[in-house]
């Protein structure tokens, strides 16, 4: 049974409020960089080093902010990284609780089917490209929608409102372009 959007919005707001109150604002896109660093450090153990001053890296991005990202690569069991892993596990548990993950095409929304057809490969490529573009844009902007828009607006940061306006200014015309046909 789908969750009512009002209930879901209220629960999401409470999670964001609790996160800010108890730990820090939510943001997840940086943790993909940390995951990349963890994998790269496993391949090249010299990528992250511990020094007397803290942590450093041969990678410029990981070394910035006084080695903050290098420290997260060296010690991945931190709040932010565990939060991202927990989000993925929560999504899986939610899907399983609602009857599992369908392996057939019956779950494809009618709007998608009308605009793009039934091709699984096309859906997979579109989902991958969309995710890649969003993640690339998030890193280019220095944060994602959860960090800039949701956490930012919750803290009444002007940058959060500007980011939200820009996100919707881009998302609405792209959605209208991609989903021209109606059900």
PyMOL commands that set and color helices and strands:
alter all, ss='L'
color gray80, all
select helices_A, chain A and resi 5-22+29-43+60-74+79-97+105-107+110-116+120-141+145-154+158-178
alter helices_A, ss='H'
color red, helices_A
select strands_A, chain A and resi 48-51+54-57
alter strands_A, ss='S'
color yellow, strands_A
deselect
rebuild
show_as cartoon
